[in-house]
Amino acid sequence: MGKASKDKRVRYLRLSAQLLLRSCVFPASHRSAVPVAQDIYYRKAKEEGWRARSAFKLLQIDQEFNIFHGVKRVVDLCAAPGSWSQVLSRNLYVPAKQSPDCKEGDLPLIVAIDLQPMAPIEGVIQVQGDITNARTAEVVIRHFDGCKADLVVCDGAPDVTGLHDMDEFVQSQLILAALTIVTHVLKVGGKFVAKIFRGKDTSLLYCQLKLFFSQVTFAKPKSSRNSSIEAFAVCENYSPPEGFKEEDLYHLLEKVGTPSGGDDLDCRSGWLEGPNKVYIPFLACGDLSGYDSDRSYPLPSTDGGSYRSLDPVQPPIAPPYKTALQMKKASSHSASADAMKPSRLLSCNLGQPVFAPPPW
């Protein structure tokens, strides 16, 4: 590698690190081309009691794919602050609880997993743990009394940097990490829904998911902004390769996209050979005549005067960016205090009479 190429890589990594730090201080969910007050889904989420606007994405995915049908056990990965867990509770647990024919043992079981704590939700069992740890999967199975899940959903994503290639790569690694727990807790024939970032390597991710699910569709809910590279992988009919063991997951995934060989483990890696070998099903879900997530809507008029914005339903209890915000706030306060010191001294001096020193 030449010196010039190496210098470019160093500058690229430094820039990437700076952008990652910025995204930790200012979460991606707080940056939008549409003003927050005029984001129709943000307003509707607070009006309908959802913790985040992402609840509409799962609702629209269910409208298109009917993923909640027949589900009795479900796992929500990267659940905090809990909007998807709310959707699961309202669509699965609450209707079953209110049904006169439902018995106590027949209630759907919902397990939400996240590294961060979140406020309680009716009918949701919270597990504070790492989705890449096999022990977390064991905890989930215990909550299901030894049974496996019918559905696993994952709306987790890193704070975006603006470098699409890097964002896509990090997000794909998060999905593959989620597969670690999916292969442990999902029953054969089950479903898996996960957020993805579309990019040049989307075909590779599609083929990796296709190893374990007979049907994989990439979907774009109406509530997801068109300006965002976000989409969702809807994976149906979990059917791992014959003889598959959970500890062979990463060895199996690495074979996808490599030239076919004798130890290919039936990965069908030939899909990626040559141009246009993989055609990914892509579907827009939600009412196409409904609200446009990229459009600014006027604030509704009220009889009492100007529109009053509602408070968030449930702010995050311990967001990962909380420490960074506190440090930034403390540094800004100290900087403003230092800036005020000379002016206070000047005002004091101006307010006091000046006497000439005595001659002795």
C-alpha positions, 0 to 999 in steps of 0.5 A: 500500500502506498503512503498516499493511500495509507494517509487517505485511510487514516483521514477517513478513519479519523473523520469516521470517529469524529462523526460517530462521536457526534452521533452519540451526542446528537442521536440520529432520531433527533435529526430530521429534515422535517421539523419535529413539530410538523412531523405528522407521525411524531404528533400522532404517536404522542396523541395515540400514546405511543412512545415513539413514531416507529410504532407506526412502522410495525403496524404498517408491516403487520397490515401488509404481511399479517405477521401477528397472526397466530403468534403466542410467543414473541421477542422484541430485540433492542426494545427500548424505549418500547414503542414496538413492545407497546404495539405487541402488547396492544395487538396481542396481549391486551385483546387476549386478556379482554377476551372472555374465553381466554384463560390465564395460561393462554395469554401471549408471552412478550419478552423485550430485550435491551441493554438499557432499562425501559418503563414497564408495559402491560404484558411485557417481560423485560430482560436487560441483557446482550442479544449476542450472548447465548445466556440471554437466549436461555433466559428467553426460553425459560420465560417461554417455559421451554418453548420457542418464539413464533416471532422475533422483531428487532428495530435496533440501529446505531446512530447514523454517521452520514457515511452510508457505506459505514452505516450500512455495514454496522447495521448489517453486523447488528442484524447478524448479531440478532441472528445469534439469538434468533437461531436459539429462540425462534421455532421452525416456521417462525418469522423475523422482522429487522431494520436494515439500511439499504446499500450496495451490499444489500444483496449479500445481507439478503442472501445471508437471511435467505439461508435461514428463511424460505421467504425474505422481503424488504419492505418500506413502511409509509411512516419511514421517510423516503429520505432515509436509507432505512427499510425492514427485512421481513423474513418468513418460514424459519427453516435453517439448513439441514444439520445446522448447529447454532455455533456454526452460524458465523462460519456459515454466513462467511461462506455466502458470496465466496466462490463455490467450493467443496466445503460450501455447506450448501450455502448456494453462494452462486447467487452472488456470481455475475451481475444481477443474479439476485433480485430482492423483493421490495415492497412499500407498505401502508396506505399509499394515500395516507400521510407522507412522512417527508411532508410538513403538515400544518399544525391543527387549529384549536379553539383556545388559540395556538396549538400546544405540543404534547409531552413525550409519552415516556422518555428513555429512562437511561439513554446511552447518550445521556452522559454525553449530553450531561458533559456537553451541558456542563462544558457549555455552562463552564464556558459561559461562566468563564465568559461572564467573569470579566463582564462582572468585574467590569460592572463592579469596577464601573459601579465603584468610585475611583480614589487617587492613592494617598501621597504618603 
